[in-house]
């Protein structure tokens, strides 16, 4: 079972004092000081460049990759970068006050945007506080009070692919990405072959098997002080990738800052619609999913639906995705694809089960509840799942989409729409007891 979460309020208060004028009230979203023009309030770590990709070898047809990242603090306060059992700054920073770095790889092929690789986590340990005109133009790098134990305002820090791939890495399952919390020391496991790196099947990269496919790499930082100031939505950046035939080496294009890789899909295909779906939890940082879809009329009266659901930073995760079509639509060809956790993560990899309820016109996929299995194959942070089906009903007949959350809490599901008058609700208006209860 998950470990109890520590009370981080004393630490946040110390960080606020360290920042000078900022206060804990400001961190919680109450009225407070405003950030200078071009900056966000509080610590705000972003990725301004994916620097390089290492091809670390192959085992049984699976390649292991690591992706280099240059971080940048676009906030008004330093980002904590302490990674010492003794703490840092005379007790101002705790050992776990540092970012973790996830690395992911994606593919766009035949109208489907899917995740093909995910790494374990690099734990940050020292900031070089390097200047860069690209970080905060006109601001410069402001040396932080605690030196390398912080990333200063306007400063950058580069972890190349070799460093981000240096093992042992940390488990994703130990991290609450919404709050940036994790145990420290983090669990270090043994490794061999391509363990812990971003693992990609050679078959998913072979140009002969993937004609016309486009590829993308992503770097994603998570850290507690950034999260508690509400700055966790811009921590991922992506870049296009080309594949070298035969060697499977990967080469990066220009980085697209502060956008998750799924946001490349509508840019590559204007027929794709994407909406952010936020989970608002009282007294805690907001959590975000991205849900993208492409609907194609393949023949008169027949439509193909492709959905990609990306969990950016929700610790609640998701266990069910449902689409309700008006009328008793005929639905066929239900499909599902996930990305497998690996190298000893505890999660079960069983595929979600799809179904169609003709009485309600609802097509849905789901995995076990948290109560049944806390390690079920939920859609967890920095992860993307795919869902697809064919129907004799077009998108105008869809009445709602629902994401049901995995971990117990309120709300336990969110409802959203792609309509121009965008509808977003937590289902309180339906009277569904799921939304009123802390139990799923």
Buried (B, 14 or more C-beta within 10 A) or exposed (E): EEEEEBEBEEBBEBBBEBBEEBBBEBBBBEEBBEBEEEBBBBBBBBBBBBBBBBBBEBEEEBBBBBBBBBBBBBBBBBBBBBBBEEBBBEEBBBBBBBBBBBBBBBBBBEBBBBBBBBBBBBBBBBBEBBEBEEBBEEBBBBBBEBBBBBBBBBBBBBBBBEBBBEBBBBBBBBBBBBBBBBEBEBEEBEBEBBBBBBBBBEEBBBBEEBEEBBBBBBBBBBBBBBBBBBBBBBBBBBBBBEBEEEEBBBBBBEBBBBBBBBBBBBEEBEEBBBBBBBBEBEEBBBBBBBBBBBBEEEEEEBBBBBBBBBBBBBBBBBBBBBBBBEEEBBBEEBBBBBBEBBBBBEBEEEEBEBEBEEEEBBBBBBBBBBEEBBEBBBBBBBBBBBBBBBBBBBBEBBBBBBBBBBBBBBBBBBBBBBEEEEEEBBBEEEEBEBBEEEEB
